Structure formats: structure tokens, C-alpha cells
Amino acid sequence: MQLGPGGLCAQVFAGGVGIRKSIWVKDKRALQCNLSSAAQAIAFCNGGGMGRDDVAYIPGKAGTTFSGPGYGCVVNLSSSSIAHAICK
């Protein structure tokens, strides 16, 4: 999870909290999206929407990720920094 300015914008593992939204910057504006469900992520992955080796956040307890077709289009847990999120 990315902390705000009060947390020096650090990336930390957010144990014990549920993640439901993602924030990204577009044209110098911070925007947010609701993360897609596991079922939506599976459809997106099987439909060719994910890169072969992509790993992205989906909603759930902290660290819930969805791995792309190179990993079998499956839900996992990760404590690594993840650069992608699958949004609705």
C-alpha cells in the first residue's frame, strides 16, 4: 500500500486491512478506481486483457493479487510491491 505525504509516500505491506481501491495519476491528477472482483479478474485474464507475466491487486485482505496467464490466471497473496491493479 502507498502511504500519503504524512507517511513520506512510503510503500508498506498493509497487514490486517482490506484493500478495495487503487489510485493512479493521470495528467497530474490523482484518480481512484474500485478494484475488480476475482471473477471479473478471471474473465479479464482469460479474455487476453492481462500481460503474460502481469501481477495485479484485486480486492481482499492486504496482499491479495491476481496473476496473469503465465501463472495460470489465479488469485494469490503477495508481500512484494505490485505495480498494477485491475479496476472495474
C-alpha positions as CSV (number, residue, x, y, z in Angstrom):
1,M,0.0,0.0,0.0
2,Q,1.2,3.5,-0.7
3,L,1.2,6.0,2.2
4,G,0.4,9.6,1.7
5,P,2.6,12.6,2.4
6,G,2.3,12.2,6.2
7,G,3.9,8.7,5.8
8,L,6.6,10.1,3.5
9,C,4.8,8.4,0.5
10,A,6.4,5.1,1.5
11,Q,5.2,1.7,0.2
12,V,4.3,-0.7,3.0
13,F,2.7,-4.0,3.5
14,A,-0.7,-3.3,4.9
15,G,-1.4,-6.3,7.1
16,G,-4.8,-6.6,8.7
17,V,-6.7,-4.2,6.3
18,G,-8.8,-4.8,3.3
19,I,-7.9,-3.2,0.1
20,R,-10.7,-2.1,-2.2
21,K,-9.5,0.9,-4.2
22,S,-6.5,1.9,-6.2
23,I,-5.1,5.4,-7.0
24,W,-3.2,6.4,-10.1
25,V,-2.1,9.7,-11.6
26,K,-3.3,10.9,-15.0
27,D,-2.4,14.3,-16.4
28,K,-1.1,15.4,-12.9
29,R,-4.5,14.5,-11.3
30,A,-4.9,11.7,-8.7
31,L,-7.8,9.4,-9.6
32,Q,-9.1,6.3,-7.9
33,C,-10.9,3.2,-9.0
34,N,-12.7,0.4,-7.4
35,L,-10.8,-2.9,-7.8
36,S,-12.4,-5.7,-9.8
37,S,-13.6,-8.9,-8.1
38,A,-11.7,-12.2,-8.5
39,A,-14.4,-13.3,-11.0
40,Q,-14.0,-10.1,-13.1
41,A,-10.2,-10.6,-13.0
42,I,-10.5,-14.2,-14.2
43,A,-12.7,-13.0,-17.2
44,F,-10.3,-10.2,-17.9
45,C,-7.3,-12.6,-17.8
46,N,-8.9,-15.3,-19.9
47,G,-10.1,-12.7,-22.4
48,G,-6.5,-11.6,-23.1
49,G,-6.6,-8.4,-21.1
50,M,-3.5,-9.2,-18.9
51,G,0.1,-9.5,-19.9
52,R,1.5,-13.0,-19.7
53,D,3.6,-12.2,-16.5
54,D,1.5,-9.4,-15.0
55,V,0.5,-9.5,-11.3
56,A,-2.1,-7.0,-10.2
57,Y,-4.0,-6.2,-7.0
58,I,-7.7,-7.2,-6.6
59,P,-9.9,-6.5,-3.5
60,G,-9.5,-8.6,-0.4
61,K,-7.2,-8.8,2.6
62,A,-3.9,-6.9,2.2
63,G,-1.7,-8.6,-0.4
64,T,-4.4,-10.2,-2.5
65,T,-3.2,-10.3,-6.0
66,F,-4.2,-11.8,-9.3
67,S,-1.6,-13.4,-11.5
68,G,-1.7,-13.3,-15.3
69,P,-1.9,-16.2,-17.9
70,G,1.8,-17.1,-17.5
71,Y,0.9,-18.1,-13.9
72,G,-2.4,-19.7,-14.7
73,C,-4.8,-16.7,-14.1
74,V,-5.0,-17.3,-10.4
75,V,-5.6,-15.5,-7.1
76,N,-2.5,-15.3,-4.8
77,L,-1.2,-13.3,-1.8
78,S,2.0,-11.2,-2.2
79,S,4.1,-9.1,0.1
80,S,6.0,-7.6,-2.8
81,S,5.5,-4.2,-4.3
82,I,2.9,-4.6,-7.1
83,A,2.7,-2.0,-9.8
84,H,-0.7,-3.0,-11.3
85,A,-4.4,-3.1,-10.2
86,I,-7.4,-4.4,-12.1
87,C,-10.2,-1.8,-11.9
88,K,-13.9,-2.0,-12.7
